[in-house]
Amino acid sequence: MKKGETFDFNKAVSREIDIKELMSLLKVDIAKFWSWGAENFRNYQNKALIFKVNGHHFKDAIVITLNSSDLFDVYYVNRQTEIVDMDTDIYFDDLVDRIDKRIEYISDYNS
C-alpha cells in the first residue's frame, strides 16, 4: 500500500500479533505514550492494533501490524481511511520513538 490509497486490512495484515504485548511495548516510555493523547484502542482480529491519537503533528488513527519479516508496520490513517503516511519494517525497540517522531516530537524539546 502507498500514501494516498485507502487502507485495506487484507493487504496490510500478514501475521497475528499479541495485542497485550504490543500495548506493553507502547507503554515502555509512558510519558511519550501519554503525550500522544492515545484512546479508543481496538484489536482487529489479533492482526492489528488500531487507536486514535491527538498528537502535535497528527490527529487521527494509527494502525500497527506485524509483517512477514516480524517487523512492525505503522499506518497513519485519516477519517476517510486514506493512508496519510506509513512507516514500515520497524524493529520493536524503535517502535515508540518512530511513532513519537511522526505524531508528537518537537525538536526544541529535550528527549
C-alpha angles and dihedrals in degrees: 000000000000139000111282094029124113111261111253119191091202091061097038102046121074107147139033116254133204100238094191091054091046091052089052090051092051090051096052088101097037095180092059091044092052091047090063093064087228116188144144096051115194131184111217105207092307087292103092142017115221124189141155122244133193101200132157094256103024132034111178139064131327122201118196120194136171114237130211091269091059090250127124126254118199122199123194105209130185127217091272088058090248117146106245094178139343138201118199139191096024119171115229094247092056099044100095094045093048092050091045093051090053100046110022118004117122113191093214089066122079114244 
